[in-house]
Amino acid sequence: MPVNFQIPDIKDIHPVSGVKIGIASAGIKKAGKKDITVFQFTQGTTVAGVFTTNRFCAAPVQICKQRLASDNDIRALLINTGNANAGTGETGYQNALNTSATLAQALQVESDQVLPFSTGVILEPLPVDKINAAIPSAVANLTDNEWFNAAHSIMTTDTVPKVSSKQIQIEGKTVTVTGISKGAGMIRPNMATMLGFVATDAAISKKALQQLTVTIANQSFNRITVDGDTSTNDSFIIAATGQSGVEAIEGTAAFEAIAQVLTDISRELAQKIVRDAEGATKFITVQIDEAKNSEEALKIAYAIAHSPLVKTAFFASDPNLGRILAAIGYAGVQDLDTSTLKLYLGNVLVAVNGGRNPDYKEEQGQAVMNEAEILVRVVLGRGHTSETVYTCDFSHDYVSINADYRS
């Protein structure tokens, strides 16, 4: 059951002018399941992306990176679930080109104006014929506000759709930001088994949008982890159509306001992935304060967030907090002075001066561990940098879901 998960009311999901979405069923994994999603962008839309660092990155990731690195006017996205098209070599690459070309022809655009995305089982050939056969239906279904249904159609082991939307007023004009994401397992930056698609009707230059997308990814999708596995298909895309009439130029108040909304939407979508993580019963925030720099803060944050012993203790609501200290100690910060460190569970000071806080009582820790949302805060006393990572517990269901994934 997702942890404190909020699905917005359909009336609160706003269409983005210049974006149309169509979905269809190709029967890739299950007959009748909506598993093909098409985004169509108006001419002049700028598009930027951030992708997995896995060396076995999927064929569509390779193509997306190449096409975004050029000056192509990206006009469409093609997303399939049920098959990752990863670990498929040159054949997989050609298959992704094939399906992209089919969509391009249907939309009467150039093939290199289409970005393909896949998610699902790795090491299986892409069912090109099924996808190509479903593309005309997806194109015929293109409408202005299919965000909610698209959030459903890109799901794999997700149990709930992940969608977020917000509007703000700038210069007397309404600017809309709406996005969807998917992901529940094999989640660890950089990035995760996740797809994220966010669009705004503000105008942002290609260079500024790419820089902004990297910054936003590092504050959202690159700050979540479920199981420490980096996938082959991770992709995060932001599109700016410019249809609102508001131009976001770097250094202006308009740019800062839109950047903040894009960040907020992306962070919410990222956190929803953790809230819906496979088998999760707890949503955990790991906050590191007073670090020398981001690198050491993130080393410690991820050591805690990835530890199976820590995560299983959270599932059991067991205040076995020595496991957190052990993770801090092996995180790789060689000159860490444990005598200056403080460990908090919620607002409870657990450890200080290199050991257990003399005033700490286990029932205090137990009360925090019983909650569905938990803050782990480590104060290093070494500097002024803070970093935050979001994670979850490990339950019996995580093993069951992944054991049954291909069945």
C-alpha positions, 0 to 999 in steps of 0.5 A: 500500500503506498505510503501517504500517497496523494492522487490529485483530483482530475480537475486539478490536472491541467493540460499544457498548451502545445502538448497532446497525448495519446495512448493505446494498447499493443499487448506487449505484456498483457492483452488490453493493457494500455502500454503505448503512450505518444506525446506530440509537441507543437513546433518550436517546443524546446526539450531537454533530458537527463538519463541513466549512467548505467553502461548497459543503457537501453537502445532508446536512451542511446537514441535520445541522447544523440537526438537531444545533442543535435539541433533537432526540433523534437516534436514527439515522444514514444513510450512503451512499457512491458519491454525495456529494449535493453541488453539487445545490442544492435538489433535493439537499436535498429528496432528503436529506430524502426518504431520512432520512424513509424511514429514520425510518419504517422505525425508527418515529422522527421524520424530524428524529431522523435524520442523513444522510451522503453521500460520493462523486462531487460534482455528481451527483443522489442516487439516491433510489430506490436508497437508499430501496429498500435501507433496509429491508434495512439495518434488517433487518440491524441488529445489535450489532457490525457496526463492522468491516463498517460500516468497509468499507461507508463506504469510497470510494477507501480500500484498507483499513477504518479501525476502532479500539476500546478499553475502560477501567474506571471506577468498577468498570464497563467503558466502551467506545469504538469508531469508524470512519472513511473517507477517502484523498484530498481531505484537508485540514482543516477538515475533509477528505473524511472521515467519522468515527463514534465512539460510547461507552456513557458518559453525556455531556451534549449541551453537554459532548459538543459542546464535547468533539467540537470539541476532539477534532476539532482534535486529530485530524481537523483535524490531517491533510492529504493534498493540501490540498483541503477537501471538501464532505461532511466530518463527524465524529460522537460519540455517547454512549449512557449504557448503561454506567452511567458518567456523565462530568461535566465536571471529574471524573476519569471525564470526563477519562479518557473524553475521553482515550480518545475523543481517542486513538481519533479521532487513531488513526482520523485517522492511519489516513486518512493512512496509507491516503492515495491513493498514499502510501508515507510517513507524515510527522509535521510537528512545530513547537516553540517557536512564539509561538502555535498560529496561526503553528505551524500556518501553518508545519506546513501550508506544509510538509505541503502543498508538492508539492515537499516531498511529491514529494521524500519520495516519491523519498526525496530529502533535498532539504531546502531545499524544507522551508526554502522552505516555512517561509519562505513560510508567512506568519509575517512576523516570523520570524527564520530565524537562530534556527530549527532544522530536524531530519529525524528526530533529524538537525539539518539547518539552524541559524543561518539555514543548513545545519548544518556538521556535517550530512552528506547520507547522514544525511538519506538514511538518514531519507528511506529510512524509511516513517515520518518526523519533520520537526521545526522549532524556531522559538525564539519561544515555548512552543507546539507543534503537530503535523500528519500528512501523506504523500508524493505518488506517481505513484499519487495522480495515477492514482487521481484521474484514474480516480476516476469511471470 
